[in-house]
């Protein structure tokens, strides 16, 4: 094996380890959000996640908080109407004094 092959191999190993570390940190973060959700201020977490470009986590948190309007509006703003309609079908929506409009 020549020096170039060794460098390519070690570079692949390095980036693989970095990717695994990132995945582990992200999963730890998601677990923390799920466990401490009741203590977290929704607006503050929304702002932090959006400001740092963590849109996937933002949507997960909105769903955890049962903020269905935010989730659906996100997909509409992204022009992903199919996803918005899919989410709409998954939620039970109430109007006024608990008049059921759509069932999950």
MODELLER restraints for C-alpha pairs under 7 A, 6 or more apart:
rsr = mdl.restraints
at = mdl.atoms
rsr.add(forms.Gaussian(group=physical.xy_distance, feature=features.Distance(at['CA:46:A'], at['CA:58:A']), mean=6.09, stdev=0.5))
rsr.add(forms.Gaussian(group=physical.xy_distance, feature=features.Distance(at['CA:49:A'], at['CA:55:A']), mean=6.57, stdev=0.5))
rsr.add(forms.Gaussian(group=physical.xy_distance, feature=features.Distance(at['CA:49:A'], at['CA:57:A']), mean=6.95, stdev=0.5))
rsr.add(forms.Gaussian(group=physical.xy_distance, feature=features.Distance(at['CA:49:A'], at['CA:58:A']), mean=5.62, stdev=0.5))
rsr.add(forms.Gaussian(group=physical.xy_distance, feature=features.Distance(at['CA:50:A'], at['CA:58:A']), mean=6.70, stdev=0.5))
rsr.add(forms.Gaussian(group=physical.xy_distance, feature=features.Distance(at['CA:59:A'], at['CA:71:A']), mean=6.03, stdev=0.5))
rsr.add(forms.Gaussian(group=physical.xy_distance, feature=features.Distance(at['CA:62:A'], at['CA:70:A']), mean=6.79, stdev=0.5))
rsr.add(forms.Gaussian(group=physical.xy_distance, feature=features.Distance(at['CA:62:A'], at['CA:71:A']), mean=6.39, stdev=0.5))
rsr.add(forms.Gaussian(group=physical.xy_distance, feature=features.Distance(at['CA:63:A'], at['CA:71:A']), mean=6.85, stdev=0.5))
rsr.add(forms.Gaussian(group=physical.xy_distance, feature=features.Distance(at['CA:72:A'], at['CA:84:A']), mean=4.97, stdev=0.5))
rsr.add(forms.Gaussian(group=physical.xy_distance, feature=features.Distance(at['CA:72:A'], at['CA:87:A']), mean=6.49, stdev=0.5))
rsr.add(forms.Gaussian(group=physical.xy_distance, feature=features.Distance(at['CA:72:A'], at['CA:88:A']), mean=6.81, stdev=0.5))
rsr.add(forms.Gaussian(group=physical.xy_distance, feature=features.Distance(at['CA:75:A'], at['CA:81:A']), mean=6.50, stdev=0.5))
rsr.add(forms.Gaussian(group=physical.xy_distance, feature=features.Distance(at['CA:75:A'], at['CA:83:A']), mean=6.30, stdev=0.5))
rsr.add(forms.Gaussian(group=physical.xy_distance, feature=features.Distance(at['CA:75:A'], at['CA:84:A']), mean=5.13, stdev=0.5))
rsr.add(forms.Gaussian(group=physical.xy_distance, feature=features.Distance(at['CA:76:A'], at['CA:84:A']), mean=6.02, stdev=0.5))
rsr.add(forms.Gaussian(group=physical.xy_distance, feature=features.Distance(at['CA:89:A'], at['CA:104:A']), mean=6.41, stdev=0.5))
rsr.add(forms.Gaussian(group=physical.xy_distance, feature=features.Distance(at['CA:90:A'], at['CA:104:A']), mean=4.95, stdev=0.5))
rsr.add(forms.Gaussian(group=physical.xy_distance, feature=features.Distance(at['CA:91:A'], at['CA:103:A']), mean=6.74, stdev=0.5))
rsr.add(forms.Gaussian(group=physical.xy_distance, feature=features.Distance(at['CA:91:A'], at['CA:104:A']), mean=5.15, stdev=0.5))
rsr.add(forms.Gaussian(group=physical.xy_distance, feature=features.Distance(at['CA:92:A'], at['CA:102:A']), mean=5.31, stdev=0.5))
rsr.add(forms.Gaussian(group=physical.xy_distance, feature=features.Distance(at['CA:92:A'], at['CA:103:A']), mean=4.70, stdev=0.5))
rsr.add(forms.Gaussian(group=physical.xy_distance, feature=features.Distance(at['CA:92:A'], at['CA:104:A']), mean=5.20, stdev=0.5))
rsr.add(forms.Gaussian(group=physical.xy_distance, feature=features.Distance(at['CA:93:A'], at['CA:100:A']), mean=6.47, stdev=0.5))
rsr.add(forms.Gaussian(group=physical.xy_distance, feature=features.Distance(at['CA:93:A'], at['CA:101:A']), mean=5.79, stdev=0.5))
rsr.add(forms.Gaussian(group=physical.xy_distance, feature=features.Distance(at['CA:93:A'], at['CA:102:A']), mean=5.67, stdev=0.5))
rsr.add(forms.Gaussian(group=physical.xy_distance, feature=features.Distance(at['CA:94:A'], at['CA:100:A']), mean=4.97, stdev=0.5))
rsr.add(forms.Gaussian(group=physical.xy_distance, feature=features.Distance(at['CA:94:A'], at['CA:101:A']), mean=5.83, stdev=0.5))
